[in-house]
Amino acid sequence: MVKRKKEKILRPLGMGKILLIGVFCFVLVEGIACFVFAPALFHRIADPIAEKAIEVFELTKDSTIAFAHKTQETMAVWAEEAKQAIEDLKKPEEPPIDAAGSKPASDIASKQGMVIQHDGYYTDPASGDIVLTGGNADILFFNQVSPTWKDKLYGSDPIGTHGCGPAAMAMVISSLTDYQVDPVTMASWSVRHGYYSRGGGSYHALIPAAARAYGLTVTSASDRTVAGLTKELKAGKILVILVRQGHFTTSGHFMIVRGLSPDGKFMLADPQSFENSTTLWDPNLIVRELAGRDGDGGPVWIIGSGN
């Protein structure tokens, strides 16, 4: 069977296309005529158009080249960041060390000068450190509302209003390990590892995660009665606690119970109050104000030195 070649059907042009072609032809003919019969007039009309076209081309060329260079630089930065991220994943997690890049001595008091003794704490004139004494461990005190860092950001919130978790763990780590970590460093660590809660301070998981990252032992207190907590304190442990609205906060607040007085009162390290940290507290009040939530081992974590 022989197939017949299909004939193309020529469709008439629409009126719009006819007008467009007509205008184009008219302009072209007029341009040629002007160029031949009146070259001076042609150049008066055409030269400014040509110059503007060249100017636009040059601007576009520069922008295109600049955009290409910027894109190349951005891709190079992304490639380097991706490479670094892969390398970081290959390396074992290590906690950050102090700003000087080395571990400080385990004695948190300065080796230079004489410390000034007070009732329940001492100060080091050389470093400005305040160390709470008399409990199961001497606690290097950090106040989250100190002018040194109260306005620095914990994620997108100020440390002074939302940084009790990092400040408490900075005290724990600086007092029980060979690392000295201030609230700013601890806040940065918390953000990087996902324990910062925007507008809400810290997730409970910060406490056990930070303790273990720095080589400390941490367990949850199953017996949260006065007798149960007193037993842990008598065994030489310190406690990180989360309290609800009451004497210490209008919402939720992390603190440290650092020891017992001879008459059984609780000794605190409150990251928002030096006064609370040098006052002896009725253990019944502390137990009554413990937060009801117990996520991630809270509201009481038992911290050991890890030795």
JOCORDA-V278224 format. One record per run of one state. SS is the DSSP state (alpha for helix, beta for strand, coil for the rest). FROM is the first residue (numbers start at 0). LEN is the number of residues. Records with the same first field share a line. If there is no record, write none. Layout:
SS->FROM-LEN ; FROM-LEN
This chain:
coil->0-14 ; 37-1 ; 90-24 ; 118-2 ; 124-5 ; 132-6 ; 140-12 ; 154-2 ; 162-1 ; 176-6 ; 192-3 ; 197-3 ; 202-2 ; 213-3 ; 220-5 ; 234-3 ; 243-9 ; 260-5 ; 270-2 ; 277-2 ; 281-1 ; 288-1 ; 290-4 ; 297-2 ; 304-3
alpha->14-23 ; 38-52 ; 158-4 ; 163-13 ; 182-10 ; 204-9 ; 225-9 ; 273-4 ; 282-6 ; 294-3
beta->114-4 ; 120-4 ; 129-3 ; 138-2 ; 152-2 ; 156-2 ; 195-2 ; 200-2 ; 216-4 ; 237-6 ; 252-8 ; 265-5 ; 272-1 ; 279-2 ; 289-1 ; 299-5
